[in-house]
Amino acid sequence: MGRSESMITALRRPSAFPTALNGGEAAGRGHIQRKRRDFVYFYPIYTGTPIPMDDWRNRMWLDTWV
């Protein structure tokens, strides 16, 4: 390997933003999005915010939760 080849390699920079996500990253982001959506859906129950009775029943999936 000559001097010119090592200079070219040293000057190259990896891309700051990857062009595609690998499978693990995509699955991880999907999991986080799901958790956020679930939190937003149950937020009125967590905080005790008044909501219509039908909405409350939709969030009570199990009879033992009531």
C-alpha positions in Angstrom: 0.0 0.0 0.0 1.6 3.2 -1.1 1.4 6.6 0.5 -1.3 7.9 -1.8 -3.7 5.1 -0.9 -3.3 5.7 2.8 -3.9 9.4 2.3 -7.2 8.7 0.5 -8.4 6.3 3.1 -7.6 8.8 5.9 -9.5 11.6 4.2 -12.7 9.6 3.7 -15.4 10.2 6.4 -18.2 7.8 7.2 -21.7 9.2 6.5 -23.2 11.0 9.5 -26.7 9.6 8.6 -27.1 6.0 7.6 -29.1 5.5 4.4 -31.0 2.5 5.6 -31.8 0.9 9.0 -30.9 -2.6 9.7 -33.6 -5.0 11.0 -32.8 -4.5 14.7 -32.9 -0.7 14.5 -36.2 -0.7 12.6 -37.7 -3.2 15.1 -36.5 -1.1 18.0 -38.0 2.1 16.6 -41.3 0.3 15.9 -41.3 -1.0 19.5 -40.8 2.5 20.9 -43.5 3.9 18.7 -45.9 1.2 19.9 -45.1 2.1 23.6 -45.7 5.8 22.9 -49.0 5.1 21.3 -50.1 2.8 24.1 -49.1 5.5 26.7 -51.1 8.2 24.9 -54.1 5.8 24.7 -54.1 5.1 28.5 -53.0 8.6 29.6 -56.5 9.7 30.7 -56.7 6.6 32.9 -53.2 7.2 34.4 -54.0 10.9 35.2 -57.7 10.5 36.2 -58.9 12.8 33.4 -62.6 12.7 32.9 -63.5 10.9 29.7 -66.8 9.6 28.3 -68.0 6.3 29.7 -67.7 4.5 26.3 -64.1 5.5 26.0 -63.4 4.3 29.6 -65.0 1.0 28.8 -62.8 0.6 25.7 -59.8 1.0 27.9 -60.9 -1.6 30.5 -60.0 -4.7 28.6 -60.3 -7.2 31.5 -63.2 -7.5 33.9 -60.8 -7.6 36.9 -59.6 -4.1 36.1 -63.0 -2.5 36.9 
